[in-house]
Amino acid sequence: MRRGRTLIFVILMILILGVVGFLAFNQISKQQAPQSVQPATVEVYIAKQPIPQGASITDDVLGVMSLPPENVMDAMFKVDENSALVGMIAKILIEQGTPIMASMVGDASSAVPITGPEWATSIPPGMTAMSIPASRLSLAAFSIIKGAHVNLTGCFQFVDIDPAFQTILPNGTAPLQAPGFLPDTLAALTLGVGSAGGPQGRAEFDPSFQQPYYLTPNSTDAMQRPRMVCQMLLQDVVVMEVGDFKKSEVAVANPAPVAATPDPASPQPEGQQPLPENPFNIITLIVTPQDSITLTYLMYADAQITMTLRNPSDQARQATEAATLQFLLSQYNIPVPAKLPYSMNINFVAPGFLQVTTPPDVP
């Protein structure tokens, strides 16, 4: 009996020792196993400095950036592809810090030749740059600078014209003699043009005298008064440059000889003033080709164009209503004054009061 108990105790001890040994072996194996390997990064080439269009890719302009493998595209150049990248030509302007893609570079035969200024590469595809006249007023007191976002408003003056003559009404008149008869011919009219003619008017009837009369425009204001209308034309237009582009950049893009600029310190001929180096009487906008045609028409039609500054983060488009005299009267509740038998004395004007002058443009 005692021998059986001893045997059972020995078997239990062997089982316990086996379990403890198995657990200890697993723990030691886990500790000796290599740590999990962190995801490796891939080093790709970036532009260490701005690389202009047409420039050659050298080791001096290349930098290295580490990216996770899932963020690396096949078009990127890796560090082990140095020989495939060095010696290539930049097709476009590559900004600093930009990963270099295969589409950005090419060999000398496939590279785009530089036939224009370097800043032309900043124009988005499908857009174009156009310059229009500017002034202190149209530039919002010079608050509009390079890179600003603006809205453009145009004002037009409309007049009535004769469809056949294409001239502004009213037409001029000339004395017309009574019809006469010549032998063996039809009736003929003799038209005489002289100083007796005047602007074309209309026939009116005077109820007091019961007599008709011919009404003509005032001789001092015979031409009709234009009817003005203003409306917003373009919204969220990006300004490429205010004033002239830098002369150094122009000289690089156009190496043709340019006349020497007169020294401001040297005496100028009488009546001739030195031109400012960078006058702010012109502005260059980035617009669509259709908008450039519209602005060209307005510019040659002598329309008044004004720009307003807007927040560059504001992408909204506002539906505006054209401003006319009728719109102002109804929108702002402006009454038309009645014709009274008395008036204010407006002959006297205090110095500096109600005197609006247009300041000259300054550089």
C-alpha positions in Angstrom: 0.0 0.0 0.0 2.8 2.3 1.0 4.7 1.4 -2.2 1.7 2.4 -4.4 1.4 5.8 -2.8 5.1 6.4 -3.3 4.8 5.4 -7.0 1.9 7.9 -7.5 3.8 10.7 -5.8 6.9 10.1 -8.0 4.7 10.1 -11.2 3.1 13.4 -10.1 6.5 15.0 -9.4 7.7 13.9 -12.9 4.7 15.5 -14.5 5.1 18.7 -12.6 8.7 18.9 -13.4 7.9 18.3 -17.1 5.4 21.1 -17.3 7.7 23.5 -15.5 10.5 22.6 -17.8 8.4 23.0 -20.9 7.2 26.5 -19.8 10.8 27.5 -18.9 12.0 26.3 -22.3 9.4 28.4 -24.1 10.2 31.5 -22.1 13.9 31.2 -22.8 13.2 30.6 -26.5 11.1 33.8 -26.7 13.8 35.9 -25.0 16.5 34.6 -27.3 14.3 35.1 -30.5 15.3 38.2 -32.6 13.3 41.3 -32.1 10.7 42.2 -34.7 12.3 44.2 -37.5 11.0 47.7 -38.0 9.7 48.7 -41.4 12.6 49.8 -43.6 12.6 53.2 -45.3 13.6 54.0 -48.8 15.8 57.0 -49.7 14.8 59.0 -52.8 16.3 62.0 -54.4 14.8 65.5 -54.0 15.8 68.9 -55.2 18.1 70.4 -52.6 17.7 73.8 -54.3 15.4 75.2 -57.1 16.3 73.6 -60.4 15.4 75.9 -63.3 13.9 74.6 -66.5 16.6 73.4 -68.9 19.3 73.1 -66.1 21.5 69.9 -65.9 21.0 67.6 -62.9 24.2 67.3 -60.9 25.1 65.9 -57.5 25.3 69.5 -56.1 21.5 70.1 -56.6 20.4 66.7 -55.3 19.2 65.9 -51.7 18.0 62.7 -50.1 14.7 62.1 -48.3 13.6 58.9 -46.5 10.1 57.7 -47.2 8.2 54.6 -46.1 8.1 51.9 -48.8 4.3 52.3 -49.3 4.8 56.0 -50.1 7.5 55.5 -52.7 6.3 55.6 -56.3 8.0 53.9 -59.2 8.6 57.2 -61.0 10.9 58.4 -58.1 14.6 58.1 -58.3 16.2 56.1 -55.5 19.7 56.5 -54.2 20.9 53.5 -56.0 19.8 55.1 -59.3 22.2 58.0 -59.2 23.7 57.2 -62.6 20.3 57.3 -64.2 19.5 60.8 -62.8 22.8 62.7 -62.9 23.3 64.3 -66.3 19.6 64.6 -67.2 17.9 67.9 -68.1 15.0 69.5 -66.1 11.9 69.7 -68.3 10.2 72.1 -65.9 11.1 74.2 -62.9 11.6 71.9 -59.9 11.0 73.6 -56.6 13.2 73.0 -53.6 12.2 69.9 -51.6 10.2 68.3 -54.4 10.9 64.6 -55.0 12.3 64.2 -58.5 10.0 62.2 -60.8 10.9 60.6 -64.2 8.4 63.0 -65.9 10.3 66.0 -64.7 13.6 65.2 -66.3 14.8 63.9 -69.7 17.9 63.7 -71.8 19.1 66.6 -73.9 17.1 65.5 -76.9 13.8 65.2 -75.1 14.1 68.2 -72.9 11.9 71.2 -73.6 14.1 74.0 -75.1 14.0 77.3 -73.2 12.5 79.7 -75.8 10.9 82.0 -73.3 11.3 83.5 -69.8 11.8 81.3 -66.8 8.7 82.7 -65.0 6.5 81.4 -67.8 6.7 78.0 -66.1 4.7 79.4 -63.2 1.6 79.7 -65.5 -0.7 76.7 -64.9 -1.5 74.6 -68.0 -4.5 76.0 -69.9 -4.0 79.5 -68.6 -2.3 82.5 -70.0 -0.7 85.8 -68.7 -2.0 89.2 -69.9 -1.1 92.7 -68.9 -3.6 95.6 -68.6 -3.1 99.2 -67.6 -3.3 100.0 -63.9 -3.3 103.0 -61.6 -3.4 103.8 -57.9 -7.1 103.6 -57.9 -7.5 100.4 -59.9 -4.8 98.7 -57.7 -6.7 99.5 -54.5 -4.2 102.0 -53.3 -1.3 99.7 -54.2 -2.6 97.0 -51.8 -2.6 94.6 -54.8 0.8 93.0 -55.2 2.3 89.9 -56.8 0.4 86.7 -55.9 -2.8 88.5 -54.8 -6.2 87.3 -55.7 -8.5 90.0 -57.2 -11.9 90.5 -58.7 -12.3 92.7 -61.9 -15.1 95.1 -62.4 -15.7 96.9 -65.7 -17.7 100.1 -66.4 -19.1 100.9 -69.8 -20.8 103.8 -71.4 -23.5 103.0 -74.0 -24.9 105.4 -76.6 -27.5 105.0 -79.4 -26.2 105.0 -82.9 -27.6 105.1 -86.4 -27.5 101.5 -87.7 -26.7 102.5 -91.3 -24.2 105.3 -90.6 -22.9 103.7 -87.4 -22.6 107.2 -85.9 -23.9 108.6 -82.6 -27.4 110.0 -82.7 -28.8 112.5 -83.3 -28.1 112.7 -87.0 -27.4 116.0 -88.7 -29.9 117.6 -91.1 -29.5 119.6 -94.3 -32.0 122.0 -96.1 -34.1 120.2 -98.7 -35.5 122.2 -101.5 -38.9 121.6 -103.1 -39.2 119.1 -105.9 -38.8 120.5 -109.4 -39.7 119.2 -112.9 -37.4 119.1 -115.8 -38.5 118.7 -119.4 -39.2 115.0 -120.4 -37.9 113.8 -117.0 -39.3 112.7 -113.7 -39.6 114.9 -110.7 -36.2 115.6 -109.1 -35.3 116.8 -105.6 -32.5 119.3 -105.1 -30.5 118.6 -101.9 -28.5 121.4 -100.5 -26.1 121.0 -97.5 -25.2 124.1 -95.7 -24.8 125.8 -92.4 -28.6 126.0 -92.0 -28.8 122.3 -91.1 -28.7 121.2 -87.5 -29.1 118.1 -85.3 -32.1 115.9 -86.1 -35.1 116.5 -83.9 -38.8 115.6 -83.8 -42.1 117.2 -84.5 -44.1 118.4 -81.5 -47.6 120.0 -81.2 -48.1 123.0 -79.0 -51.6 122.6 -77.4 -51.6 126.3 -76.4 -51.3 127.7 -79.9 -52.6 124.7 -81.7 -49.5 124.8 -83.9 -46.9 122.2 -84.7 -43.2 123.0 -84.3 -39.9 121.2 -84.8 -38.0 120.4 -81.6 -34.2 120.0 -81.8 -31.6 119.2 -79.1 -29.8 121.9 -77.3 -27.0 123.3 -79.4 -24.6 123.2 -76.4 -25.4 119.6 -75.6 -26.5 118.2 -79.0 -24.6 114.9 -78.4 -26.5 112.3 -76.3 -25.3 111.6 -72.8 -23.9 108.0 -72.4 -25.7 105.6 -70.2 -23.3 104.0 -67.7 -23.3 100.4 -66.4 -20.8 98.6 -64.1 -20.6 94.9 -63.5 -18.1 92.4 -62.0 -16.5 90.5 -64.9 -13.9 88.1 -63.4 -13.5 86.7 -60.0 -10.5 85.1 -58.1 -7.9 86.1 -60.7 -4.3 85.6 -59.6 -1.8 88.5 -60.1 1.4 87.4 -61.7 3.3 90.7 -61.4 2.7 94.3 -60.7 4.8 96.7 -62.8 7.5 95.6 -65.1 9.4 92.3 -64.7 12.9 92.5 -63.4 15.4 93.7 -66.0 17.9 91.1 -65.0 15.4 88.3 -65.8 14.4 90.0 -69.0 18.1 90.2 -70.0 18.6 86.5 -69.4 15.5 85.5 -71.4 16.1 88.0 -74.2 19.9 88.6 -74.6 19.3 91.0 -77.5 21.1 94.4 -76.9 19.1 97.0 -75.1 19.6 100.7 -75.1 21.4 101.9 -72.0 19.3 103.4 -69.3 20.1 107.1 -68.6 21.8 107.8 -65.4 19.4 109.7 -63.1 22.3 111.8 -61.8 23.3 112.9 -65.3 21.6 116.0 -66.7 18.6 115.3 -68.8 17.6 117.2 -71.9 15.1 119.9 -71.3 11.5 118.6 -71.1 12.7 115.0 -70.8 12.3 113.2 -67.5 13.9 109.9 -66.6 11.5 107.0 -66.6 11.0 105.1 -63.3 12.7 101.8 -63.2 9.6 99.8 -62.3 6.4 101.8 -62.8 3.2 100.5 -61.3 1.0 101.6 -64.2 0.7 98.0 -65.5 -0.4 94.7 -64.0 -0.1 91.1 -65.3 -2.9 88.7 -64.6 -3.2 84.9 -65.0 -6.5 84.3 -66.9 -8.0 81.8 -69.2 -7.6 82.4 -73.0 -11.2 83.4 -73.3 -10.9 85.9 -70.5 -7.7 87.3 -72.2 -9.7 88.0 -75.3 -12.5 89.7 -73.3 -9.9 91.9 -71.5 -8.3 92.8 -74.8 -11.6 93.9 -76.2 -12.4 96.0 -73.1 -9.0 97.6 -73.1 -9.3 98.8 -76.7 -12.9 99.8 -76.1 -11.7 102.2 -73.4 -13.7 100.5 -70.7 -12.7 101.5 -67.1 -11.5 98.4 -65.2 -11.1 98.3 -61.4 -9.6 95.5 -59.3 -10.7 94.7 -55.7 -8.5 92.7 -53.3 -9.9 89.4 -51.9 -8.8 86.8 -49.4 -6.7 84.1 -51.2 -8.5 81.3 -49.2 -11.9 82.5 -50.3 -12.9 80.3 -53.3 -16.5 81.4 -53.4 -18.1 83.0 -56.5 -20.7 85.7 -55.9 -23.6 86.5 -58.3 -23.7 90.2 -58.6 -26.2 92.6 -60.3 -25.1 95.2 -62.7 -25.1 98.8 -61.4 -27.1 101.3 -63.4 -28.8 104.5 -62.6 -32.1 102.7 -62.3 -30.5 100.1 -60.0 -29.1 102.7 -57.7 -32.4 104.5 -57.4 -34.3 101.3 -56.5 -31.6 99.5 -54.5 -30.7 102.4 -52.2 -34.1 104.0 -52.2 -32.9 107.3 -53.7 -35.8 109.5 -54.7 -35.7 111.7 -57.8 -35.9 115.3 -56.6 -39.0 117.3 -57.4 -38.8 120.4 -59.5 -39.1 123.2 -56.9 -39.3 127.0 -57.5 -36.3 127.5 -55.3 -32.8 126.0 -54.9 -29.6 126.0 -52.9 -26.7 128.4 -53.6 -24.0 126.1 -54.8 -21.7 128.8 -56.3 -19.7 129.0 -53.2 -17.4 126.1 -52.4 -15.2 126.0 -49.3 -11.5 125.4 -50.0 -10.8 121.7 -50.2 -14.5 120.8 -50.0 -16.2 118.7 -52.7 -13.0 119.0 -54.8 -12.2 115.6 -56.2 -8.9 115.2 -58.0 -7.3 112.2 -59.4 -3.8 111.7 -58.0 -1.0 111.0 -60.5 0.5 107.6 -60.7 3.6 107.1 -58.7 6.1 104.3 -58.9 
